[in-house]
Amino acid sequence: MRSDSTHRLLWFSPRIVLAGAGFLALAACDSVERAEIAADRAQPEPPSVADTSAPGGATQPAGAASPTANAGPPPHPGWASGVVWYQIFPERFRNGDPTNDPPRESIDSAKWVPPGWRVTSWTMDWYAPDFWETQKSKVFYDSVTSRRYGGDLQGVLDKLDYLRDLGVGAIYFNPVFWAGSMHKYDGTSFHHIDPWFGPDPAGDVALIATENPLDTTTWKWTAADRLFLKVVAGAHRRGMRVVIDGVFNHSGQPFFAFQDVKKNGAASPYAGWYVIKAFDDPATPEDEFQFAGWWGFSSLPEFKDTDDKRNLNEGVKAYVFDITRRWMDPNGDGDPSDGIDGWRLDVADEVPVGFWAEWNALVRSINPGANTYAEIWADARALVHEGGFTGAMNYHGFAIPLKAWFADVAVSATDFLRVMGERWAALHEGSRHVMMNLVDSHDTQRVASMIVNRREGGYQGFDATDFDSSNRVSPRESADYLIRRPDATDLRLLRMVVLFQMTFPGAPVIYYGTEAGMWGGDDPDNRMPMVWEDLKHEPQAKDPRNRTRKADPVEFDRALHDYVAAAARLRKINAPLREGGFSGIGSHDDHRVIAFARESGDERLVILFNRSEKAQSFTFALRVGETDPKIVFASDANPGQGTLAHTATDTTVTVPPLAGVVVQMR
C-alpha cells in the first residue's frame, strides 16, 4: 500500500479473465432447465437397483476383513482440488413432492406435539407460530424444532440445474438416512434413505420391516433409496460430485440395534454396540436401563469403543463397513460410478482414530477417487493425517479467523493475513487445496447475520469461542441479537467474504441459501426453508422474543446469486485460484487493507481487500515481464470502481470502500 513503503510480492495471472461489468452471469435457459428436469423425472430407475432385492448391497459378508490401513492421507483426487461445494440441509432445501410430506407419527417429537400438528407452509414468516404451536407453548423455541416443511429428494433432483449453473462442483448433504428428527443426526438406519425423502414412505417402511439388519442379503432397495441414487446419477451427469454425512459416533433411540437392546437386554445380539451402564431387570417394576448419550443427550445413544479405545466395537464397525460398500458401489459390481463420491464425517474427533484409518482404507479400496472430510472445529492436522482423511471442515484455518477480521475487525489486518497464511502452510501438503473452506453451516449463525451482528471489541481470539458462543450468535440466548435482513453495507461485506472464499486456497463451501440472501442466527434459525425465486414468501415481521420490529421482505436476491455464480466462475477458469500457491504481499492495519497472491506456473493473480469505509491505495512491485496488469473482478461488481496505475516497476491499486478486487498480472 502506498503509505510508508512499497510491498513486494509473489504473483500470477490467469489465461481467461472476467471483464465488462465485473462478472459473468451464468445464463440459465428456462426451456433447457425444464427439459432436463422432465428428463430426470422420467429417467428409469438405476438398472442395478430397480429391483427391491439386494443384488450386491454389500460386496462382502457382514464383518468381512477390510483392507490394511495406511497411515496418512492419500493423494487427493483431482476433482477435489479447489472445487466449489454446496451444502444441502435436505428437509429445508425444496419440497418437490408434497404427496410424501411427513405425518405427525413419523417425527421424533410426535408424543409432545398437539394432535393438530401439520407440515408448516414453506413460505410463511419463520417467526410466526403455526396454530398447533400456540397450543404447545407461547415460546417460539419450544416448538420450532418440531416443524417439518417437506423438503425431499425430488426437490433436490428438480434443482440440480440450479446448482450446476451456480458453479457448484460438489454437493454435501447433511444426513439423508432414516431418522425422526428434521436434522437426521439421530439415525434409525444407515442402510436406508429416510422414507419421507422418497415417493413411497409407507411402502418403504413395510419393505424395511421384512429385513434382518444383520444379514445384508436381506437388505432391499426402497423407493427412497432408488430416488437418492437417481439424484447421484443426475449430479454426475452434470459434472457434480455427491458427498453425504456419516454419523458413526451414535445413533438415535429408534435405531434398530438400540431398540433390540432395550427389548432383549444383555441377550440382544447388539448388546455390545452401545455404552450400557445398566440393563433393565424384568423382575422389578422399575426401568433400570441406563446408557451413555452423546454429550449427555439421551436421544443420541453412543456406540461403544473397543476396550483399548482405539477402534469401534466389532459389531458397529462391521455394520458401518457394510453400509459404506452399499452407498459407494450400490450394485456391488466393482464399478463405483453409480455410488456416492465421498463422506463428511460427523464429530470425527470423537470416534477412535484407529477406526478411521481402517475405514478410510476401505473407502479407497472401493473408489480410489473418493474423498472423506472430518468434522472438527480445532486444528485438524493430526486427525486428518492419522485417520487417513482427505481433509476437514476448515473451521480452524478459515471460518474462525475470517469472522475475526471481515465481520468484527477484532484483529489487525496484519495478524489476520499472518494467521491465515500460517494455518494454511501448516497443513499437510495433500490437504491444502481440498480443505472445506466454509464460513457458516447448519451449526453456526448464517454469514449474513454474522455480518449484521458484527461487533468491534470483546473478541476472544482466533478460536471457536466467539465464533459459535451461544450468547452471541442467536436471539434464543441474546436479547441484543439482530434478526433483520442485511442492508446495503452488510451486503458489501458479504460480497467481500464470498470473494475471499473463492480466492483463498482450499475448496469454498456455500451453505444453502447464502447466494439467495438468506439470514438467521444459530440453530434453529440457520435452518429456515430455502428462499426460492418462484415462490411468494411472507415478510418476516414476527420476533421470537415478541419485540417490535420492522417487517423485512423475504425475497430471492437475484443480484447476489449472480455475483456468487460469477465469483465461482472466476475460480473455475483460473487455475491459480483452484490449485496455486499462496503468499501474503502486505497489509496496512490503520487502513484495514490486505493483499495476497495466488500463483500457478506462469499465471499470477493479486487479490486485495479493503475493509475500511474509505477508498485505499496499495502499491506492490511488478515482476520482470509484467507490463500490463489489469483489474478483472471486483466485489462491488464493477472493476471500473477500482483504479490501477503502474510504472515500469510498481503497480498501485486503489480499492473502493468495503470491497475486494482481483488483478491479473500480465
C-alpha positions in Angstrom: 0.0 0.0 0.0 1.2 3.5 -0.8 1.7 4.9 2.7 5.1 4.3 4.0 6.5 1.7 1.8 6.2 -0.5 -1.3 5.3 -4.1 -0.6 7.0 -6.9 -2.6 5.0 -9.9 -3.7 4.7 -13.4 -5.2 2.2 -13.4 -8.0 0.4 -14.8 -11.1 -2.2 -14.2 -13.9 -5.0 -16.3 -15.4 -5.4 -17.2 -19.0 -9.1 -16.4 -19.1 -10.3 -13.3 -17.3 -13.6 -11.6 -16.4 -14.2 -8.1 -17.7 -17.0 -5.9 -18.7 -19.4 -5.3 -15.7 -17.0 -7.2 -13.4 -18.7 -10.6 -13.5 -20.1 -13.2 -15.9 -23.7 -14.1 -15.0 -24.2 -17.8 -15.8 -27.1 -17.8 -18.1 -29.8 -20.4 -17.4 -32.2 -21.2 -20.1 -35.6 -21.9 -18.7 -36.6 -24.2 -21.5 -33.5 -26.2 -21.2 -33.9 -26.5 -17.5 -37.5 -27.6 -17.8 -36.4 -30.2 -20.3 -33.7 -31.6 -18.1 -36.0 -31.7 -15.1 -38.5 -33.6 -17.1 -35.8 -36.0 -18.3 -34.7 -36.6 -14.7 -38.3 -37.2 -13.6 -38.8 -39.6 -16.5 -35.5 -41.4 -16.2 -35.9 -45.1 -15.4 -34.6 -46.3 -12.0 -30.9 -47.1 -12.0 -30.9 -50.6 -13.5 -28.7 -52.1 -10.8 -31.1 -51.3 -8.0 -34.6 -51.1 -9.7 -35.5 -54.3 -8.1 -36.2 -54.2 -4.3 -33.8 -57.1 -3.8 -30.1 -56.5 -3.0 -28.1 -57.8 -5.9 -24.9 -56.6 -4.4 -25.9 -54.4 -1.5 -22.7 -55.4 0.3 -19.8 -56.8 -1.7 -18.6 -58.8 1.3 -20.4 -60.6 4.1 -21.0 -58.7 7.3 -17.9 -58.3 9.3 -15.6 -59.2 6.3 -12.0 -58.2 6.6 -11.1 -54.7 5.5 -8.1 -53.5 3.6 -5.0 -52.8 5.6 -5.0 -49.2 6.8 -2.1 -47.0 5.8 -1.0 -44.0 7.9 -1.5 -40.6 6.5 -3.9 -39.1 3.9 -3.6 -40.4 0.4 -3.1 -38.1 -2.6 -6.4 -36.3 -3.2 -8.3 -37.0 -6.4 -8.1 -34.2 -8.9 -11.8 -33.2 -8.7 -11.4 -32.2 -5.0 -8.8 -29.5 -5.6 -10.5 -26.1 -5.2 -13.9 -27.5 -6.0 -16.9 -25.3 -5.1 -19.2 -27.0 -2.6 -22.8 -26.5 -1.9 -24.2 -27.8 1.4 -27.8 -29.0 1.4 -29.9 -29.5 4.5 -32.5 -31.8 2.9 -35.6 -31.1 4.9 -35.3 -27.4 4.2 -34.0 -27.2 0.6 -37.0 -27.8 -1.6 -40.4 -29.6 -1.4 -40.5 -31.3 -4.8 -43.2 -33.9 -3.9 -46.0 -32.8 -1.4 -47.5 -36.3 -1.5 -44.7 -37.6 0.6 -44.9 -34.9 3.4 -44.2 -36.5 6.8 -47.2 -37.2 9.0 -47.2 -36.5 12.7 -46.4 -40.0 13.8 -43.2 -40.0 11.7 -41.5 -37.2 13.7 -39.3 -37.7 16.8 -41.5 -35.4 18.9 -44.8 -36.9 17.9 -45.9 -37.6 21.5 -45.2 -34.0 22.5 -47.0 -32.1 19.7 -50.7 -31.4 19.7 -53.0 -33.7 17.5 -53.5 -30.8 15.1 -49.8 -30.8 14.1 -49.3 -30.4 10.3 -46.5 -29.7 7.9 -45.6 -26.0 8.0 -46.1 -23.8 5.0 -42.8 -23.3 3.2 -43.4 -19.6 2.6 -44.8 -18.4 6.0 -43.0 -16.0 8.3 -40.4 -18.1 10.1 -41.1 -16.5 13.4 -44.9 -16.7 13.1 -46.2 -19.7 15.1 -48.5 -22.1 13.3 -51.8 -22.7 15.1 -50.6 -26.0 16.6 -47.5 -24.3 18.1 -49.6 -21.9 20.1 -51.3 -25.0 21.7 -48.0 -26.3 22.8 -46.2 -23.2 24.1 -46.1 -19.5 23.7 -42.3 -19.7 23.5 -41.1 -19.8 19.9 -38.1 -22.0 20.5 -40.2 -24.6 22.4 -41.9 -25.8 19.2 -39.9 -24.7 16.2 -37.8 -27.9 16.1 -41.0 -30.0 15.8 -41.8 -28.3 12.5 -41.4 -30.1 9.2 -41.5 -28.4 5.8 -41.5 -31.3 3.5 -38.1 -30.9 1.9 -37.2 -34.1 -0.1 -35.0 -35.6 -2.7 -37.4 -34.8 -5.6 -36.8 -31.2 -4.7 -33.1 -31.7 -5.0 -33.4 -33.5 -8.3 -35.5 -30.7 -9.7 -32.8 -28.1 -8.7 -29.7 -29.9 -10.0 -29.5 -27.4 -12.9 -29.8 -24.5 -10.5 -26.7 -25.9 -8.6 -24.8 -26.5 -11.8 -25.5 -23.0 -13.1 -24.4 -21.5 -9.8 -21.0 -23.1 -10.4 -21.2 -25.9 -7.9 -18.9 -28.9 -8.4 -19.8 -31.0 -5.4 -22.9 -31.3 -3.2 -22.5 -32.1 0.5 -25.7 -33.5 2.0 -26.5 -33.3 5.7 -27.8 -36.7 6.8 -30.1 -38.4 4.3 -30.5 -41.7 6.2 -33.8 -42.6 8.0 -34.3 -40.6 11.2 -37.1 -39.0 13.1 -35.7 -35.5 13.6 -35.5 -32.8 11.0 -31.7 -32.8 11.1 -31.3 -36.6 10.8 -28.3 -36.9 13.1 -30.3 -39.4 15.2 -30.3 -42.3 12.7 -33.0 -45.1 12.7 -31.0 -46.9 10.0 -27.8 -46.2 8.0 -28.6 -48.6 5.1 -31.8 -46.8 4.1 -32.6 -43.2 3.0 -35.3 -41.6 5.0 -38.7 -42.9 3.6 -40.2 -39.4 3.7 -37.5 -38.1 1.4 -38.8 -40.5 -1.2 -42.0 -41.2 -3.2 -43.5 -44.1 -1.2 -42.9 -43.7 2.6 -45.5 -46.3 3.7 -44.2 -48.9 1.2 -40.6 -48.3 2.2 -41.4 -48.8 5.9 -43.2 -52.0 5.2 -40.3 -53.2 3.0 -37.7 -52.4 5.6 -39.7 -54.4 8.2 -39.0 -57.6 6.2 -35.2 -57.3 6.5 -32.8 -58.8 9.0 -30.4 -55.9 9.6 -27.5 -58.3 10.4 -27.9 -60.1 7.1 -27.0 -57.9 4.2 -28.5 -60.3 1.7 -32.0 -59.4 3.0 -31.5 -55.7 2.6 -33.8 -54.2 0.0 -33.7 -51.1 -2.2 -36.6 -48.9 -1.2 -38.2 -46.2 -3.3 -36.3 -43.5 -1.4 -33.0 -45.4 -1.8 -33.6 -45.6 -5.6 -34.5 -41.9 -5.8 -31.4 -41.0 -4.0 -29.3 -42.9 -6.5 -31.2 -41.1 -9.2 -30.1 -37.8 -7.6 -26.5 -39.1 -7.6 -26.7 -40.1 -11.3 -28.3 -36.7 -12.2 -25.5 -34.9 -10.4 -22.8 -36.9 -12.1 -24.3 -36.2 -15.5 -24.0 -32.5 -14.7 -20.4 -32.8 -13.6 -21.1 -32.6 -9.9 -19.9 -35.0 -7.1 -22.0 -36.1 -4.2 -20.8 -36.5 -0.6 -23.0 -37.5 2.3 -22.9 -37.2 6.1 -21.7 -40.2 8.0 -22.7 -40.3 11.7 -20.7 -43.2 13.3 -20.4 -42.0 16.8 -24.0 -42.5 17.8 -27.5 -43.4 16.6 -31.0 -42.4 17.5 -33.1 -44.3 20.0 -35.3 -45.7 17.2 -32.2 -47.3 15.6 -32.9 -51.0 15.1 -30.0 -52.1 17.2 -30.8 -49.9 20.1 -34.5 -50.9 20.1 -33.4 -54.6 20.2 -31.1 -53.9 23.2 -34.0 -52.1 25.0 -36.2 -55.1 24.4 -33.8 -58.0 25.0 -31.2 -56.5 27.3 -27.9 -58.5 27.6 -29.4 -61.2 25.4 -29.6 -58.9 22.4 -27.1 -59.6 19.6 -26.5 -55.8 19.7 -25.7 -55.6 23.4 -22.1 -54.8 22.7 -22.8 -52.0 20.3 -23.6 -49.4 22.9 -22.2 -48.0 26.2 -24.7 -49.6 28.5 -24.4 -48.7 32.2 -27.2 -50.9 33.4 -29.7 -53.3 31.8 -33.3 -53.4 32.9 -34.2 -56.0 35.5 -37.5 -57.5 34.3 -38.2 -58.8 37.8 -38.7 -55.3 39.1 -41.3 -52.7 38.2 -38.7 -50.0 37.7 -36.8 -49.4 34.5 -33.1 -49.7 35.4 -31.9 -49.4 31.8 -29.1 -46.8 31.6 -26.8 -45.9 28.8 -24.4 -43.1 27.6 -25.7 -40.5 25.2 -23.6 -38.2 23.1 -22.8 -35.2 25.3 -25.4 -36.4 27.7 -28.3 -36.4 25.2 -30.4 -39.5 25.8 -31.8 -39.2 22.3 -28.4 -40.0 20.9 -27.1 -43.2 22.4 -23.3 -43.6 21.8 -21.7 -46.5 20.1 -19.1 -48.4 22.2 -15.4 -48.3 21.5 -13.1 -51.2 22.0 -11.7 -51.6 25.5 -8.4 -50.0 24.4 -10.3 -47.1 22.9 -8.5 -47.4 19.6 -11.4 -48.6 17.5 -15.2 -49.0 17.3 -16.6 -52.3 18.6 -16.6 -55.1 16.0 -20.4 -55.2 15.6 -20.8 -51.5 14.8 -17.7 -51.5 12.7 -18.9 -54.4 10.5 -22.3 -52.7 10.0 -20.6 -49.3 9.1 -18.3 -51.1 6.6 -21.3 -52.8 5.0 -23.3 -49.6 4.6 -20.2 -47.9 3.2 -19.9 -50.5 0.5 -23.7 -50.2 -0.2 -23.7 -46.5 -0.9 -20.3 -46.4 -2.7 -20.9 -49.3 -5.0 -24.7 -49.9 -5.0 -24.8 -52.8 -7.3 -21.6 -54.3 -6.0 -20.0 -54.8 -9.4 -16.7 -53.2 -8.6 -17.5 -50.1 -10.6 -18.3 -47.2 -8.1 -19.5 -44.8 -10.7 -23.1 -45.4 -9.6 -22.3 -44.5 -6.0 -21.5 -41.5 -3.9 -18.1 -39.8 -4.2 -17.3 -39.5 -0.6 -18.3 -38.7 3.0 -18.3 -36.0 5.6 -17.9 -37.5 9.0 -19.7 -36.0 12.0 -17.8 -35.4 15.2 -14.9 -37.3 13.7 -12.6 -36.4 16.7 -15.0 -38.3 19.0 -14.5 -41.6 17.1 -11.3 -43.6 17.6 -8.7 -42.7 15.0 -7.9 -46.4 14.5 -11.3 -46.9 13.2 -11.0 -44.0 10.8 -7.7 -45.4 9.4 -9.3 -48.7 8.6 -12.5 -47.2 7.3 -10.7 -44.7 5.0 -8.6 -47.6 3.6 -11.9 -49.4 2.9 -13.4 -46.3 1.2 -10.4 -46.0 -1.2 -10.4 -49.7 -1.9 -13.9 -49.3 -3.2 -13.2 -46.0 -5.0 -9.7 -44.6 -5.2 -11.3 -41.3 -6.3 -13.4 -40.9 -3.2 -12.8 -38.1 -0.7 -13.5 -38.0 3.1 -13.8 -35.0 5.3 -13.6 -34.9 9.1 -15.8 -32.5 11.1 -13.5 -31.0 13.6 -13.5 -27.4 14.9 -9.9 -27.4 16.2 -6.6 -27.9 14.4 -7.4 -30.8 12.1 -3.9 -31.8 11.0 -3.3 -34.7 13.3 -6.7 -36.3 12.8 -6.6 -35.9 9.0 -3.1 -37.4 8.8 -3.6 -40.3 11.3 -7.1 -41.1 10.2 -6.4 -41.0 6.5 -8.9 -38.3 5.6 -8.7 -36.2 2.5 -9.3 -33.1 4.6 -11.6 -31.5 7.1 -14.3 -28.8 7.5 -11.9 -25.9 7.9 -13.3 -24.0 10.9 -9.8 -23.6 12.5 -7.9 -22.5 9.4 -10.6 -20.5 7.6 -14.1 -19.8 9.2 -13.0 -18.7 12.6 -10.2 -16.3 11.7 -12.3 -15.0 8.7 -15.0 -13.8 11.1 -12.4 -12.1 13.3 -11.4 -9.7 10.5 -14.1 -9.5 7.8 -17.0 -9.3 10.2 -15.8 -8.0 13.6 -12.5 -6.2 12.7 -11.4 -7.6 16.1 -7.9 -8.4 14.9 -5.5 -6.4 12.8 -5.1 -6.8 9.1 -1.6 -8.0 9.6 -2.5 -10.6 12.2 -5.4 -11.8 10.1 -3.2 -12.3 7.0 -0.5 -13.9 9.1 -2.7 -16.4 10.8 -4.5 -17.4 7.5 -1.1 -18.0 5.8 0.4 -19.8 8.8 -2.6 -22.2 9.2 -2.7 -22.9 5.5 1.0 -23.6 5.3 1.0 -25.8 8.3 -1.5 -28.2 6.6 -0.3 -31.5 5.1 0.6 -30.8 1.5 -2.1 -33.1 0.2 -4.8 -31.3 2.2 -4.0 -27.7 1.4 -6.3 -27.3 -1.7 -9.1 -29.7 -0.6 -10.0 -28.3 2.9 -13.6 -27.4 3.0 -13.5 -23.6 3.4 -16.8 -22.9 5.0 -17.9 -19.6 6.6 -21.2 -20.8 8.0 -23.2 -24.1 8.3 -26.1 -25.8 10.0 -24.1 -25.5 13.2 -23.5 -21.7 13.1 -25.3 -18.4 12.5 -25.6 -17.6 8.8 -22.9 -15.4 7.4 -25.4 -12.6 6.6 -26.4 -12.5 10.2 -22.8 -12.9 11.3 -22.2 -9.6 9.5 -25.4 -7.9 10.6 -24.3 -8.7 14.2 -20.7 -7.7 13.8 -19.1 -6.0 16.8 -15.7 -4.4 17.2 -14.1 -5.2 20.5 -14.5 -8.0 23.0 -13.3 -10.7 20.6 -11.8 -13.6 22.3 -9.1 -14.6 19.8 -8.6 -16.9 16.9 -10.6 -19.7 18.3 -14.2 -21.1 18.3 -15.4 -19.4 21.5 -16.5 -16.2 19.9 -17.3 -17.8 16.5 -20.0 -20.0 18.0 -20.6 -18.8 21.5 -24.3 -19.3 22.2 -24.8 -16.0 24.0 -23.5 -14.1 20.9 -24.9 -15.9 17.9 -28.6 -16.4 18.4 -31.7 -14.5 19.5 -32.5 -17.6 21.5 -29.8 -16.6 24.0 -29.2 -13.0 23.4 -31.8 -10.2 23.6 -29.5 -8.0 21.6 -29.1 -10.3 18.6 -30.4 -8.6 15.4 -32.5 -10.8 13.1 -33.0 -8.2 10.3 -32.4 -8.5 6.6 -28.8 -7.4 5.6 -28.7 -3.8 4.4 -26.5 -2.4 1.6 -23.4 -2.1 3.8 -23.9 -5.6 5.1 -24.1 -6.9 1.5 -20.9 -5.2 0.5 -19.2 -7.1 3.4 -20.9 -10.3 2.3 -19.7 -10.0 -1.2 -16.2 -9.4 0.1 -16.4 -12.7 2.1 -17.6 -14.6 -0.9 -14.7 -13.2 -3.0 -12.3 -14.2 -0.2 -13.7 -17.7 -0.2 -13.3 -18.0 -3.9 -9.8 -16.7 -4.0 -8.2 -18.3 -0.9 -6.6 -21.8 -1.2 -8.9 -24.7 -0.5 -12.5 -25.6 -1.5 -15.1 -22.9 -0.8 -18.4 -24.1 0.7 -21.7 -22.3 0.1 -24.3 -23.1 2.7 -27.7 -23.4 1.1 -29.4 -20.0 0.6 -26.3 -17.8 1.1 -26.5 -17.0 -2.6 -30.2 -16.1 -2.2 -29.6 -13.6 0.6 -30.9 -15.7 3.5 -30.1 -14.7 7.1 -30.6 -16.2 10.5 -28.9 -16.9 13.8 -27.6 -20.2 15.1 -29.6 -23.4 15.2 -32.6 -23.5 14.6 -32.7 -20.1 12.8 -30.0 -21.1 10.4 -32.3 -23.9 9.1 -35.1 -21.8 7.6 -36.7 -23.1 4.3 -34.8 -22.1 1.2 -35.9 -18.9 -0.4 -36.8 -19.6 -4.0 -37.4 -17.1 -6.8 -40.6 -18.9 -7.9 -42.3 -18.7 -4.5 -44.0 -15.9 -2.8 -42.6 -15.7 0.7 -44.3 -13.8 3.5 -42.4 -10.9 5.0 -40.6 -11.7 8.2 -42.5 -9.5 10.7 -42.7 -11.5 13.9 -40.0 -11.7 16.6 -39.0 -14.7 18.7 -38.9 -12.5 21.8 -42.1 -10.7 20.9 -40.2 -7.4 20.4 -41.5 -4.8 18.0 -39.6 -5.0 14.7 -39.7 -3.7 11.2 -41.1 -6.2 8.7 -38.4 -7.5 6.3 -39.3 -8.7 2.9 -38.1 -12.3 2.2 -37.1 -12.5 -1.4 -34.6 -14.3 -3.6 -31.7 -11.9 -4.1 -31.0 -12.3 -7.8 -28.1 -9.8 -7.8 -26.3 -11.7 -5.0 -27.0 -15.0 -6.7 -25.5 -13.8 -10.0 -22.5 -12.4 -8.1 -21.8 -15.7 -6.3 -22.1 -17.5 -9.7 -19.6 -15.1 -11.2 -17.1 -15.5 -8.4 -17.4 -19.3 -8.7 -16.8 -18.9 -12.5 -13.7 -16.7 -11.8 -12.4 -19.6 -9.7 -13.2 -22.2 -12.3 -11.4 -20.5 -15.1 -8.3 -19.5 -13.2 -6.0 -22.4 -12.2 -4.1 -20.4 -9.6 -7.3 -20.0 -7.6 -8.0 -23.7 -7.6 -4.6 -25.1 -7.0 -2.0 -22.4 -6.9 0.4 -21.3 -4.2 -0.4 -18.6 -1.7 1.8 -15.7 -0.4 1.0 -12.7 1.6 2.0 -9.5 -0.1 1.3 -6.9 2.6 -1.2 -5.3 4.8 -2.0 -2.0 6.5 -3.6 -2.1 9.9 -4.8 1.5 10.1 -6.2 1.4 6.6 -7.6 -2.1 7.0 -6.1 -3.5 3.8 -4.6 -6.9 2.9 -3.1 -8.2 -0.3 -2.0 -11.6 -1.3 -1.0 -13.5 -4.4 -2.1 -16.8 -6.0 0.3 -18.4 -8.4 0.5 -21.4 -10.7 3.2 -21.8 -13.3 3.5 -18.5 -15.2 0.0 -17.3 -14.1 -0.4 -14.8 -11.2 -3.3 -13.1 -9.6 -3.1 -10.5 -6.9 -6.2 -10.1 -4.6 -6.7 -7.0 -2.5 -9.3 -6.3 0.2 -10.2 -3.0 1.8 -12.2 -3.5 5.0 -12.3 0.3 5.7 -15.1 2.7 4.7 -12.8 4.8 2.6 -11.0 4.1 -0.7 -7.5 2.9 -0.1 -4.4 2.6 -2.3 -1.9 -0.2 -2.2 1.4 -0.4 -4.1 3.3 -3.6 -5.0 6.2 -4.4 -7.2 5.9 -5.8 -10.7 7.9 -8.8 -11.8 10.1 -8.9 -14.9 7.9 -9.3 -17.9 4.8 -7.9 -16.2 3.9 -4.8 -18.1 0.1 -4.5 -18.3 -1.7 -5.6 -15.0 -5.5 -5.3 -15.1 -8.3 -5.4 -12.6 -10.5 -8.3 -13.8 -13.0 -8.7 -10.9 -14.4 -6.7 -8.1 -16.7 -7.5 -5.3 -18.8 -4.4 -6.0 -19.5 -5.9 -9.5 -17.7 -3.1 -11.3 -14.0 -3.3 -11.8 -14.1 0.3 -13.0 -14.8 1.4 -9.5 -11.2 0.4 -8.6 -8.3 2.1 -10.3 -4.9 0.8 -11.3 -1.8 2.7 -12.3 1.7 1.4 -12.9 5.2 2.3 -13.7 7.9 0.2 -15.1 8.5 -1.3 -11.6 5.4 -0.8 -9.5 1.6 -1.1 -9.6 -0.7 1.0 -7.4 -4.3 -0.3 -7.0 -7.0 1.9 -5.4 -9.7 -0.3 -3.9 -13.2 1.1 -3.2 -14.5 1.1 0.4 -15.6 -2.3 1.7 -14.5 -4.1 -1.5 -12.1 -6.6 -2.9 -10.5 -6.7 -6.3 -8.6 -9.2 -8.4 -5.7 -8.1 -10.5 -4.4 -10.1 -13.4 -0.7 -9.8 -13.8 0.4 -9.9 -17.4 
